[in-house]
Amino acid sequence: MLLLPLSILVFVIWVGLIFCHGWFWQAGPILSPVRGAQLERADCPEVCIVVPARDEAPSVRQCIGSLLAQDYPGLLHVILVDDNSTDGTGRLARSVPDPRRRLTVVTGKVRPAGWSGKLWAVAQGVARAREMVPDSSGFVLLTDADITHDPRHVSTLVAKAQAGKLDQVSEMVELNCASPAERMLVPAFVFFFALLYPFASVNNPRSRVAGAAGGTVLVRWSALARIGGIESLRGALIDDCTLAAHVKHSGGRIYLGHSCLARSIRPYPHPSDIWRMVARTAYVQLGYSPLMLVGTVIGMVLVWIVPLQLALFSHGLPCLLGAGAWVMSMASYTPTLRRFNLSPSWALLLPVIAGFYTLATVGSALDHHRGRGTVWKNRAYTEPDGAISTHMRGEGTAAVMNRSMGDDVG
């Protein structure tokens, strides 16, 4: 008797997700590359790039080299903050050829109480940038030390911001998808991110939904001042989306898209690597709430697992409705798989993949309640002030999906 109402419920949920949730399943916008030579000098305000880095020796030279090679015709400063690295990150950054003298390396100070590691490093970089350009009305670009940038990237970001009168432009960088674990789990991360923060809703000034991808966040100095600077975010572990929420809810206009000009070079060769990425902030996304955790697990089961079970093990109308919901879930995943040049057959594993992310979220909660908190780069956080993104409202089952991959809390 329960199968019919259950099957109707999951079918209605999927109809709602497909047609009434910001068209989250579509491929998402991509900025067309712009060369610096295409920009008018008047449209090229000063840009300060801030790169927080802690123990990033394997990637920092490539990252800094790509930033110093930007073809941006305006003034450009690159500020790397060496956040108490033990592997020579700062020394390696200084060794990158810098004929135009664009690079400044800041040795990070001890992190004060109440700050997440990454944001404390970012705050020091932004403060140094303000010392260098005290009267600038241009932009700050926040990016990570494990990302490489096409020479056209800064020009493209600034052109988008100037043309659209935007206060913030953010892009999800291309992620590694080479190992079996990455092929199975990384595209789903992007898919679940879009489910949580539909790009169309983020880019709609009338929508309250605000999101960003921490690998690339270009923000105007004026917008940063309006929200109280980096200090207003100081305890946030999901710093990118918290920043986007502050900017948008203060009246700013923001943009979120996919990048074809920036790529993460951090590998995730094993499922355990991705598990740790998810578990470190998933419970933060749920507000450290056991009730939210239970609701999320139930929701994940309803949305991703029950349709398959109904399609395979029920009969009549419940079977048809379950199969319909399952087909819709797989069809919604196909555009993301195409972006990663993967076969649509990977969509058959969505229930397994969703189960992986759900278990990692439960693991995140267990870590927290055991007193381990969030652990990253040999630092542990319990529940710092401001760590919860206050913009999280009404996101339903997608709230389980955290904003971790590609972002370092330092």
C-alpha positions as CSV (number, residue, x, y, z in Angstrom):
1,M,0.0,0.0,0.0
2,L,2.9,2.4,0.7
3,L,4.6,1.8,-2.7
4,L,2.1,3.8,-4.7
5,P,2.3,7.1,-2.6
6,L,6.1,6.6,-2.4
7,S,6.4,6.3,-6.1
8,I,4.2,9.3,-6.7
9,L,6.3,11.3,-4.3
10,V,9.6,10.5,-5.9
11,F,8.2,11.2,-9.4
12,V,6.8,14.6,-8.3
13,I,10.1,15.5,-6.7
14,W,11.9,14.8,-10.0
15,V,9.4,16.7,-12.1
16,G,9.9,19.6,-9.7
17,L,13.7,19.4,-9.9
18,I,13.7,19.2,-13.7
19,F,11.3,22.0,-14.4
20,C,11.2,24.2,-11.3
21,H,14.7,24.3,-9.9
22,G,16.7,26.8,-12.0
23,W,17.3,24.4,-14.9
24,F,20.2,23.2,-12.8
25,W,20.9,20.2,-15.1
26,Q,21.8,22.4,-18.1
27,A,25.4,22.7,-19.0
28,G,25.8,26.2,-17.5
29,P,27.4,29.3,-18.9
30,I,31.0,29.6,-20.2
31,L,32.7,32.9,-20.8
32,S,34.1,33.4,-24.3
33,P,37.9,34.1,-24.0
34,V,38.9,37.7,-24.4
35,R,42.5,38.7,-25.3
36,G,44.0,41.7,-23.5
37,A,44.5,43.4,-26.9
38,Q,40.7,43.4,-27.4
39,L,40.2,45.6,-24.3
40,E,40.2,49.3,-24.2
41,R,42.6,50.8,-21.7
42,A,39.7,52.5,-20.0
43,D,38.1,49.1,-19.4
44,C,41.2,47.7,-17.6
45,P,41.2,48.8,-14.0
46,E,43.9,47.6,-11.6
47,V,43.7,44.0,-10.6
48,C,45.3,42.5,-7.5
49,I,45.5,38.7,-7.4
50,V,45.7,37.1,-4.0
51,V,46.8,33.5,-3.7
52,P,46.7,31.9,-0.2
53,A,49.1,28.9,-0.1
54,R,50.0,26.4,2.6
55,D,52.2,23.5,1.6
56,E,51.6,23.8,-2.1
57,A,55.1,22.9,-3.4
58,P,53.9,20.5,-6.1
59,S,51.8,23.2,-7.8
60,V,52.8,26.7,-6.8
61,R,55.4,27.3,-9.5
62,Q,52.9,26.4,-12.3
63,C,50.2,28.5,-10.7
64,I,52.3,31.6,-10.1
65,G,54.0,31.3,-13.5
66,S,50.5,31.2,-15.2
67,L,49.4,34.3,-13.3
68,L,52.6,36.3,-14.1
69,A,52.1,35.5,-17.8
70,Q,48.6,37.1,-18.0
71,D,48.1,39.3,-21.1
72,Y,46.0,41.8,-19.1
73,P,46.9,45.3,-20.4
74,G,46.1,47.1,-17.1
75,L,48.2,47.1,-13.9
76,L,48.4,43.6,-12.4
77,H,49.8,42.6,-9.0
78,V,50.2,39.0,-7.8
79,I,50.4,38.5,-4.1
80,L,51.1,35.0,-2.7
81,V,50.6,34.6,1.0
82,D,52.8,31.8,2.4
83,D,50.7,30.4,5.2
84,N,53.3,28.9,7.4
85,S,54.3,26.3,4.8
86,T,56.8,23.6,5.7
87,D,57.7,22.5,2.2
88,G,59.3,25.7,0.8
89,T,56.2,27.0,-0.9
90,G,57.3,30.6,-0.5
91,R,60.8,30.0,-1.8
92,L,59.5,28.2,-4.8
93,A,57.1,31.0,-5.6
94,R,60.0,33.5,-5.4
95,S,62.0,31.4,-7.9
96,V,59.5,31.9,-10.7
97,P,60.8,34.3,-13.4
98,D,59.1,37.7,-12.9
99,P,60.5,40.1,-15.5
100,R,57.6,42.6,-15.1
101,R,58.0,42.6,-11.3
102,R,54.4,41.7,-10.7
103,L,54.9,39.3,-7.8
104,T,54.9,39.9,-4.0
105,V,55.3,37.0,-1.5
106,V,54.0,37.7,2.0
107,T,55.1,35.5,4.9
108,G,51.9,34.8,6.8
109,K,51.5,35.6,10.5
110,V,50.1,33.3,13.2
111,R,46.4,32.7,12.7
112,P,44.2,34.6,15.3
113,A,41.4,32.8,17.1
114,G,38.1,32.9,15.2
115,W,39.7,32.9,11.7
116,S,39.8,30.0,9.3
117,G,43.3,29.4,8.0
118,K,42.5,30.2,4.3
119,L,40.6,33.4,5.1
120,W,43.3,34.7,7.4
121,A,45.8,34.2,4.6
122,V,43.4,35.9,2.2
123,A,42.9,38.8,4.6
124,Q,46.7,39.4,4.8
125,G,47.0,39.3,1.0
126,V,44.1,41.7,0.6
127,A,45.6,44.1,3.3
128,R,48.9,44.1,1.4
129,A,47.1,44.7,-1.9
130,R,45.4,47.7,-0.3
131,E,48.7,49.1,0.9
132,M,50.0,48.8,-2.7
133,V,47.0,50.4,-4.3
134,P,45.2,52.4,-1.6
135,D,43.0,54.3,-4.0
136,S,42.2,51.6,-6.5
137,S,38.6,51.2,-7.6
138,G,39.4,48.0,-9.5
139,F,39.3,44.3,-8.6
140,V,40.7,41.7,-6.3
141,L,41.0,38.2,-7.8
142,L,41.0,35.4,-5.3
143,T,42.4,32.1,-6.5
144,D,44.1,28.9,-5.2
145,A,47.7,27.8,-5.5
146,D,46.7,24.5,-7.3
147,I,45.2,26.2,-10.3
148,T,46.8,27.2,-13.6
149,H,45.4,30.0,-15.7
150,D,45.3,30.6,-19.5
151,P,47.0,34.0,-20.3
152,R,43.6,35.3,-21.3
153,H,41.8,34.5,-18.1
154,V,42.1,37.8,-16.2
155,S,41.2,39.8,-19.3
156,T,38.1,37.6,-19.8
157,L,37.0,37.9,-16.1
158,V,37.4,41.7,-16.1
159,A,35.6,42.1,-19.5
160,K,32.6,40.2,-18.1
161,A,32.5,42.3,-15.0
162,Q,32.8,45.5,-16.8
163,A,30.2,44.6,-19.5
164,G,27.7,43.4,-17.0
165,K,28.4,46.0,-14.3
166,L,28.9,43.0,-12.0
167,D,30.4,43.2,-8.5
168,Q,31.6,39.6,-8.5
169,V,32.5,37.1,-11.3
170,S,33.3,33.5,-10.3
171,E,34.0,30.4,-12.3
172,M,34.2,26.7,-11.5
173,V,37.6,25.7,-12.8
174,E,38.1,22.5,-14.8
175,L,38.8,19.6,-12.5
176,N,41.0,16.6,-13.0
177,C,39.1,13.6,-14.3
178,A,41.8,11.1,-15.2
179,S,41.8,8.3,-12.5
180,P,38.8,5.9,-12.2
181,A,37.9,7.5,-8.9
182,E,37.9,11.0,-10.5
183,R,35.8,9.8,-13.5
184,M,33.2,8.3,-11.2
185,L,33.0,11.0,-8.5
186,V,34.3,14.4,-9.8
187,P,31.6,15.0,-12.5
188,A,29.0,14.2,-9.8
189,F,30.6,16.9,-7.6
190,V,30.0,19.5,-10.3
191,F,26.5,18.1,-10.9
192,F,25.5,18.2,-7.2
193,F,27.0,21.7,-6.9
194,A,24.8,22.9,-9.7
195,L,21.8,21.3,-7.9
196,L,22.6,23.1,-4.7
197,Y,23.4,26.4,-6.5
198,P,21.6,26.5,-9.9
199,F,23.7,28.8,-12.0
200,A,20.7,30.5,-13.5
201,S,19.4,31.3,-10.0
202,V,22.8,32.6,-8.8
203,N,23.0,34.9,-11.9
204,N,19.4,36.2,-11.4
205,P,19.4,39.4,-9.4
206,R,15.8,38.7,-8.3
207,S,16.8,35.3,-6.7
208,R,18.2,35.0,-3.2
209,V,20.4,32.1,-4.2
210,A,24.1,33.0,-4.1
211,G,27.1,30.8,-4.9
212,A,30.7,31.0,-6.0
213,A,33.5,28.6,-6.8
214,G,36.6,29.5,-4.7
215,G,39.1,28.7,-7.5
216,T,38.2,31.9,-9.3
217,V,36.5,34.8,-7.5
218,L,36.9,38.3,-9.0
219,V,35.3,40.9,-6.7
220,R,35.3,44.7,-6.9
221,W,37.1,46.7,-4.1
222,S,33.8,48.6,-3.6
223,A,31.8,45.5,-3.0
224,L,34.4,44.1,-0.6
225,A,34.3,47.4,1.3
226,R,30.5,47.4,1.4
227,I,30.3,44.0,3.1
228,G,33.0,44.9,5.7
229,G,36.0,43.3,4.0
230,I,37.3,39.8,4.4
231,E,36.9,40.2,8.2
232,S,33.2,39.8,7.8
233,L,33.8,36.2,6.6
234,R,36.6,35.4,9.0
235,G,35.3,32.1,10.5
236,A,33.7,30.8,7.3
237,L,34.9,27.3,6.2
238,I,32.7,27.5,3.1
239,D,34.3,30.9,2.3
240,D,33.5,31.2,-1.4
241,C,29.7,30.9,-1.2
242,T,29.7,32.9,2.0
243,L,31.4,35.8,0.2
244,A,28.9,35.5,-2.7
245,A,26.0,35.6,-0.3
246,H,27.4,38.8,1.4
247,V,27.9,40.5,-1.9
248,K,24.6,39.6,-3.4
249,H,22.5,40.2,-0.3
250,S,24.2,43.7,0.1
251,G,22.8,44.6,-3.3
252,G,25.6,43.5,-5.6
253,R,25.2,41.6,-8.9
254,I,27.1,38.4,-9.2
255,Y,27.9,35.8,-11.9
256,L,28.8,32.1,-11.7
257,G,29.8,30.0,-14.6
258,H,32.2,27.3,-15.8
259,S,35.7,28.1,-16.9
260,C,37.5,27.0,-20.0
261,L,40.6,29.0,-19.1
262,A,41.5,27.8,-15.6
263,R,42.3,24.3,-14.5
264,S,42.9,22.6,-11.2
265,I,46.1,20.5,-11.1
266,R,45.4,18.9,-7.8
267,P,44.8,15.1,-8.4
268,Y,42.3,12.9,-6.5
269,P,43.6,9.5,-7.5
270,H,41.7,7.4,-4.9
271,P,38.1,7.5,-3.6
272,S,39.6,8.2,-0.1
273,D,41.0,11.4,-1.4
274,I,37.6,12.6,-2.5
275,W,36.0,11.3,0.7
276,R,38.3,13.5,2.7
277,M,37.5,16.5,0.5
278,V,33.8,16.0,1.1
279,A,34.0,15.1,4.8
280,R,35.9,18.1,5.8
281,T,33.0,20.6,5.4
282,A,29.9,18.6,4.6
283,Y,28.6,18.8,8.2
284,V,29.3,22.6,8.1
285,Q,26.9,22.8,5.2
286,L,24.2,21.3,7.4
287,G,24.7,23.8,10.2
288,Y,26.1,21.1,12.5
289,S,22.5,19.9,12.9
290,P,21.7,16.2,13.6
291,L,18.2,16.8,12.5
292,M,19.4,18.3,9.2
293,L,21.7,15.3,8.8
294,V,18.8,12.9,9.3
295,G,16.6,14.8,6.9
296,T,19.4,15.0,4.3
297,V,20.0,11.2,4.4
298,I,16.3,10.5,4.0
299,G,16.1,13.0,1.2
300,M,19.1,11.6,-0.6
301,V,17.6,8.1,-0.4
302,L,14.3,9.3,-1.7
303,V,15.8,11.2,-4.6
304,W,18.6,9.0,-5.8
305,I,18.1,5.4,-4.5
306,V,14.3,4.8,-4.2
307,P,13.6,5.4,-7.9
308,L,16.0,2.6,-8.9
309,Q,14.6,0.3,-6.3
310,L,11.0,0.9,-7.5
311,A,12.0,0.4,-11.1
312,L,13.7,-2.9,-10.4
313,F,11.6,-4.4,-7.6
314,S,8.0,-3.2,-7.9
315,H,5.2,-3.8,-10.4
316,G,2.5,-1.8,-12.1
317,L,2.2,2.0,-11.6
318,P,4.9,2.2,-8.8
319,C,7.3,0.5,-11.2
320,L,6.5,2.9,-14.0
321,L,6.7,6.0,-11.8
322,G,10.0,4.8,-10.3
323,A,11.4,4.1,-13.7
324,G,10.3,7.6,-14.9
325,A,12.1,9.3,-11.9
326,W,15.2,7.2,-12.5
327,V,15.3,8.1,-16.2
328,M,14.9,11.8,-15.3
329,S,17.8,11.6,-12.9
330,M,20.1,10.0,-15.4
331,A,19.0,12.4,-18.2
332,S,19.7,15.3,-15.9
333,Y,23.3,14.1,-15.4
334,T,24.1,13.7,-19.1
335,P,25.1,17.3,-19.8
336,T,27.6,17.2,-17.0
337,L,29.1,13.9,-18.3
338,R,29.4,15.5,-21.8
339,R,31.3,18.4,-20.3
340,F,33.9,15.9,-19.0
341,N,33.8,13.9,-22.2
342,L,32.5,10.8,-20.5
343,S,30.0,8.2,-21.7
344,P,26.4,8.7,-20.6
345,S,26.5,5.2,-19.2
346,W,28.2,6.6,-16.1
347,A,24.8,7.9,-15.2
348,L,23.8,4.4,-14.3
349,L,26.0,4.7,-11.2
350,L,24.3,7.8,-9.8
351,P,22.6,5.9,-6.9
352,V,26.0,4.5,-5.9
353,I,27.7,7.9,-6.3
354,A,25.0,9.6,-4.2
355,G,25.4,6.9,-1.6
356,F,29.1,7.7,-1.5
357,Y,28.5,11.4,-0.9
358,T,25.8,10.7,1.7
359,L,28.1,8.4,3.6
360,A,30.9,10.9,3.5
361,T,28.5,13.5,4.9
362,V,27.6,11.1,7.7
363,G,31.4,10.6,8.3
364,S,31.8,14.4,8.5
365,A,29.1,14.5,11.2
366,L,30.8,11.6,13.1
367,D,34.1,13.4,13.0
368,H,32.5,16.5,14.4
369,H,30.7,14.8,17.3
370,R,33.9,12.9,18.1
371,G,35.6,16.2,18.6
372,R,37.8,16.0,15.5
373,G,36.0,18.9,13.7
374,T,37.2,19.9,10.3
375,V,40.7,18.8,9.6
376,W,42.7,20.2,6.6
377,K,46.4,20.9,6.1
378,N,47.2,19.6,9.6
379,R,44.8,22.1,11.2
380,A,41.6,21.2,13.0
381,Y,38.5,23.4,13.3
382,T,35.6,22.7,15.6
383,E,32.9,25.4,15.1
384,P,34.4,28.8,14.5
385,D,32.3,31.9,14.6
386,G,30.6,32.6,11.3
387,A,31.5,29.2,9.9
388,I,27.9,28.6,8.7
389,S,26.8,30.2,5.5
390,T,23.7,32.1,6.4
391,H,22.5,32.1,2.9
392,M,21.5,28.5,3.0
393,R,17.8,28.5,2.9
394,G,15.4,26.0,1.4
395,E,17.9,24.0,-0.6
396,G,16.3,20.6,0.2
397,T,18.2,17.4,-0.3
398,A,21.0,19.1,-2.2
399,A,22.2,20.7,1.1
400,V,24.2,17.6,1.7
401,M,26.6,18.5,-1.0
402,N,29.5,20.6,0.4
403,R,31.7,23.1,-1.2
404,S,35.0,21.6,-0.7
405,M,36.8,20.4,-3.8
406,G,39.3,22.9,-5.0
407,D,39.0,25.1,-1.9
408,D,41.6,25.1,0.9
409,V,40.6,26.2,4.4
410,G,44.4,26.3,5.0
